Amino acid sequence: MTTTAGVDIGSTASKAVVMRDGRVLGAIIGPSSTNPAKTARGIFEQALEEGEVAKAEVQYIVGTGYGRAHVPFANENISEISCHGRGAFHYLPSVRTILDIGGQDTKAICVDEKGGLLDFAMNDKCAAGTGRFLEAIIRNMEISLDEMEKFHFQGGDPCIISSMCSVFAESEVINLVNEGVEISRIIKGLHISLAGRIATLAKRVGVIEDVAVTGGVAKNRGVIDAIEQKLGVKVKRFPEGVDPQLVGAVGAAILAADRFAAQSRK
């Protein structure tokens, strides 16, 4: 039996997964902090506890994500691009394009029929196509992230959010709210605006079906619906019970198993 772990330190959320022979034993999602090393230790220990696994049983650990260099106990650090690609492929072997919508950046990733990385594109210059973009705006609207999905599927035509900059887009939304425009129309407009930026990024690498979306924003069916409209494809859903926010950590744990196996053969 091979027991490995993946620790994904993101800009807004951190995740840890402990796996044994391809099966998740323990998984934790928690907030990131200004001390990523402390965060990494905390969520890793929680994942061990949830999986009822002793630390000594873990044979290889991979750190990934925005703060991957600050996972001091990891055997190796691997880019979140590779980890999200591998994690998505683990659950959906037919996937070829993965859109990872993170808190601070968004990535379009293409993989081959074995899950190997072919190409990627990344938007890390502006928050307008990220989860942080949505979070910043809904604070002004006094609604929760969970409520966004509900509003998306209500009646009314979407508002046009034209600004390409997150700061100006936020001003547009505030003006719409002050004008008394229906919340559902504003939310649809926001989702379509975000999806447009993601679709532009995806087209840079070429959209090959099947397409999957990872990251916390993938839990919002309104965003998924908007992406499907913009790309003209159906987004492949992960199996029931699989949290798309954990896919990067799962990929890291699977790559850890690969590394341990290669090391053992030497």
TIPASE-187941 format. One record per residue (C-alpha): residue in one letter; residue number from 0; x, y, z. Coordinates in Angstrom, 2 decimals, decimal comma. Each point is the difference from the previous one (the first is absolute). Layout:
BEGIN
A_NUM_X_Y_Z
...
END
This chain:
BEGIN
M_0_0,00_0,00_0,00
T_1_1,17_3,50_-0,85
T_2_-1,13_2,93_2,13
T_3_0,66_3,51_-1,27
A_4_-1,20_3,56_0,54
G_5_-0,58_3,13_-2,00
V_6_0,01_3,44_1,64
D_7_-1,37_2,82_-2,16
I_8_0,64_3,48_1,44
G_9_-2,17_2,42_-1,95
S_10_-0,29_3,77_0,25
T_11_-3,37_-0,13_1,78
A_12_-0,51_-3,67_0,95
S_13_2,36_-2,83_0,87
K_14_-0,68_-3,69_-0,47
A_15_1,56_-3,27_1,15
V_16_-0,74_-3,55_-1,14
V_17_1,34_-3,33_1,27
M_18_-0,36_-2,91_-2,43
R_19_0,74_-3,70_0,06
D_20_0,22_-1,91_-3,27
G_21_-2,09_2,59_-1,85
R_22_-2,70_0,32_2,68
V_23_-0,53_3,17_2,06
L_24_0,15_-0,73_3,72
G_25_-0,04_3,54_1,36
A_26_-0,60_3,40_-1,60
I_27_-0,13_3,51_1,49
I_28_-0,74_3,46_-1,39
G_29_0,87_3,01_2,14
P_30_0,77_3,70_-0,35
S_31_3,49_1,10_-1,02
S_32_1,90_2,32_2,30
T_33_2,99_2,31_0,07
N_34_2,02_-2,95_1,33
P_35_-0,24_-2,68_-2,72
A_36_2,40_-2,39_1,76
K_37_-2,20_-0,01_3,11
T_38_-3,13_-0,38_-2,16
A_39_1,57_-2,93_-1,85
R_40_0,87_-1,82_3,22
G_41_-3,46_0,61_1,44
I_42_-2,04_-1,28_-2,94
F_43_2,35_-2,95_-0,55
E_44_-0,44_-1,09_3,62
Q_45_-3,78_0,39_-0,30
A_46_-0,03_-2,15_-3,15
L_47_2,04_-2,66_1,80
E_48_-2,44_0,07_2,90
E_49_-3,03_-0,24_-2,26
G_50_1,53_-2,94_-1,88
E_51_1,20_-1,67_3,21
V_52_3,50_-0,15_-1,45
A_53_3,21_0,38_2,02
K_54_2,49_2,53_-1,34
A_55_2,67_-2,73_-0,16
E_56_-2,16_-1,97_-2,45
V_57_0,17_2,72_-2,66
Q_58_2,77_-0,97_-2,40
Y_59_0,15_3,06_-2,27
I_60_-1,48_3,51_0,13
V_61_-0,37_2,50_-2,83
G_62_-0,65_3,69_0,59
T_63_-1,79_2,04_-2,63
G_64_-1,90_3,23_-0,50
Y_65_0,84_3,66_0,40
G_66_1,97_-0,69_3,21
R_67_1,53_-3,35_-0,95
A_68_3,51_1,19_0,88
H_69_-1,19_0,42_3,60
V_70_-0,93_-3,62_0,72
P_71_3,16_-0,81_1,98
F_72_-0,79_-3,68_0,55
A_73_-0,69_-0,78_-3,69
N_74_2,38_-2,32_-1,83
E_75_-0,54_2,03_-3,16
N_76_-1,88_3,03_-1,34
I_77_-1,89_-0,28_-3,30
S_78_-1,87_2,69_-1,93
E_79_-3,76_0,14_0,53
I_80_-0,36_-0,17_-3,79
S_81_1,33_-3,56_-0,05
C_82_-1,91_-0,91_3,17
H_83_-3,39_1,24_-1,22
G_84_0,54_-1,74_-3,32
R_85_0,86_-3,29_1,67
G_86_-2,76_0,26_2,60
A_87_-2,70_0,76_-2,59
F_88_1,22_-2,85_-2,20
H_89_-0,14_-2,37_2,99
Y_90_-3,74_0,57_0,38
L_91_-0,83_0,65_-3,67
P_92_2,30_-1,98_-2,34
S_93_-1,78_1,53_-3,01
V_94_0,93_3,57_1,01
R_95_2,34_1,93_-2,30
T_96_-0,54_3,63_1,08
I_97_-0,03_1,10_3,64
L_98_-0,95_3,51_1,09
D_99_1,30_0,68_3,49
I_100_-1,67_3,09_1,49
G_101_2,00_0,92_3,06
G_102_-0,30_2,81_2,49
Q_103_2,79_2,04_-1,57
D_104_0,49_-1,37_-3,51
T_105_-1,61_-2,14_-2,66
K_106_1,64_-2,69_-2,12
A_107_-0,96_-1,88_-3,15
I_108_1,73_-3,37_-0,16
C_109_0,10_-2,58_-2,81
V_110_0,92_-3,63_0,67
D_111_0,50_-3,01_-2,25
E_112_-1,68_-3,40_0,09
K_113_2,30_-1,06_2,86
G_114_-0,56_3,13_2,07
G_115_3,36_1,51_-0,93
L_116_0,29_3,77_-0,34
L_117_-0,12_1,27_-3,59
D_118_-0,48_3,75_0,37
F_119_-1,30_2,65_2,36
A_120_-0,87_3,69_0,18
M_121_-0,32_2,07_3,11
N_122_-1,54_3,31_1,03
D_123_1,84_1,36_3,02
K_124_0,03_3,70_-0,93
C_125_-3,53_0,94_1,05
A_126_-2,56_-1,40_2,43
A_127_-2,90_0,45_-2,45
G_128_-0,17_-3,69_-0,94
T_129_0,43_-1,45_3,48
G_130_-1,89_-0,94_3,13
R_131_1,29_3,11_1,74
F_132_-1,74_2,10_-2,65
L_133_-3,36_-1,48_0,99
E_134_0,70_0,24_3,72
A_135_0,97_3,68_-0,20
I_136_-3,15_0,93_-1,85
I_137_-2,55_-1,95_2,03
R_138_1,22_1,69_3,17
N_139_-1,53_3,19_-1,38
M_140_-3,20_-1,85_-0,88
E_141_-0,30_-1,56_3,47
I_142_-0,64_-3,51_-1,30
S_143_1,92_-3,25_0,49
L_144_1,85_-2,09_-2,57
D_145_-2,62_-2,71_0,46
E_146_-2,77_2,43_-0,92
M_147_1,67_0,89_-3,31
E_148_-0,98_-3,32_-1,55
K_149_-3,64_0,46_1,01
F_150_-0,17_3,50_-1,51
H_151_1,63_-1,14_-3,25
F_152_-2,87_-2,31_-0,86
Q_153_-2,74_2,51_0,74
G_154_-1,77_1,95_-2,76
G_155_1,20_3,13_-1,76
D_156_2,58_0,86_-2,61
P_157_3,61_0,32_1,19
C_158_1,50_3,43_0,45
I_159_3,04_0,81_-2,10
I_160_3,11_0,41_2,14
S_161_2,35_1,56_-2,53
S_162_3,10_0,88_2,02
M_163_3,00_-2,29_-0,46
C_164_1,48_1,21_3,30
S_165_-1,32_-1,45_3,27
V_166_0,10_3,42_1,70
F_167_-2,09_1,68_-2,70
A_168_-2,30_-3,02_-0,24
E_169_-0,65_0,34_3,73
S_170_-0,93_3,67_-0,55
E_171_-2,38_-1,04_-2,79
V_172_-1,74_-2,44_2,33
I_173_-0,31_2,56_2,79
N_174_-1,64_2,40_-2,45
L_175_-2,43_-2,69_-1,16
V_176_-0,93_-0,83_3,60
N_177_-0,57_3,68_0,77
E_178_-2,22_0,29_-3,07
G_179_-2,20_-2,79_1,39
V_180_0,80_-2,58_-2,69
E_181_-1,13_-3,52_0,94
I_182_2,71_-2,00_1,78
S_183_-0,59_-3,03_-2,24
R_184_0,78_2,05_-3,12
I_185_3,21_1,36_1,55
I_186_1,15_-3,46_1,11
K_187_-0,61_-1,47_-3,45
G_188_1,97_2,86_-1,49
L_189_2,88_-0,62_2,42
H_190_0,07_-3,71_-0,79
I_191_-0,04_0,66_-3,74
S_192_2,75_2,60_0,37
L_193_2,16_-2,44_1,96
A_194_-0,76_-2,82_-2,45
G_195_1,00_2,23_-2,92
R_196_3,45_0,55_1,49
I_197_0,39_-3,72_0,70
A_198_-1,13_-0,91_-3,54
T_199_2,58_2,40_-1,51
L_200_2,71_-1,68_2,08
A_201_-1,21_-3,49_-0,97
K_202_0,08_0,83_-3,71
R_203_3,67_0,90_0,29
V_204_0,82_-3,67_0,59
G_205_-2,84_-1,42_-2,09
V_206_-3,17_-1,43_1,50
I_207_-0,06_-3,78_-0,38
E_208_-2,86_-1,98_1,52
D_209_-0,60_-1,27_2,55
V_210_0,27_3,19_2,05
A_211_0,05_0,11_3,81
V_212_0,16_2,89_2,48
T_213_1,94_-0,17_3,27
G_214_0,38_2,33_2,97
G_215_-2,51_1,34_2,47
V_216_-1,87_2,04_-2,62
A_217_-0,88_-3,27_-1,77
K_218_-2,54_-0,64_2,76
N_219_-2,10_2,88_-1,36
R_220_-2,28_-1,48_-2,67
G_221_-0,75_3,52_-1,25
V_222_3,64_0,47_-0,99
I_223_0,05_-3,44_-1,65
D_224_-3,14_0,89_-1,97
A_225_1,60_3,26_-1,18
I_226_3,22_-1,78_-1,04
E_227_-2,03_-2,53_-1,99
Q_228_-1,75_2,84_-1,80
K_229_3,26_1,79_-0,82
L_230_1,89_-3,11_-1,15
G_231_-2,92_-1,76_-1,66
V_232_0,86_-3,29_1,75
K_233_-1,36_-1,94_2,94
V_234_2,22_0,00_3,05
K_235_0,64_-3,51_1,28
R_236_-1,09_-0,44_3,62
F_237_2,19_-1,79_2,51
P_238_-1,44_-3,16_1,58
E_239_-2,39_0,52_2,89
G_240_1,83_0,68_3,23
V_241_3,10_1,44_-1,69
D_242_0,71_3,59_1,07
P_243_1,53_1,95_-2,94
Q_244_1,87_2,16_2,48
L_245_2,02_-3,06_1,09
V_246_1,05_-1,12_-3,49
G_247_3,40_1,71_0,16
A_248_0,85_-1,64_3,33
V_249_-1,17_-3,37_-1,32
G_250_2,22_0,43_-3,05
A_251_2,91_0,85_2,28
A_252_-0,57_-3,18_2,04
I_253_-0,17_-2,11_-3,19
L_254_3,21_1,54_-1,32
A_255_1,53_-0,72_3,41
A_256_-0,88_-3,68_-0,49
D_257_1,66_0,09_-3,44
R_258_3,14_1,56_1,45
F_259_0,15_-2,51_2,84
A_260_-0,41_-2,92_-2,42
A_261_2,78_1,33_-2,23
Q_262_2,22_0,50_3,02
S_263_-0,69_-3,54_1,20
R_264_1,03_-1,48_-3,37
K_265_3,47_1,54_0,17
END
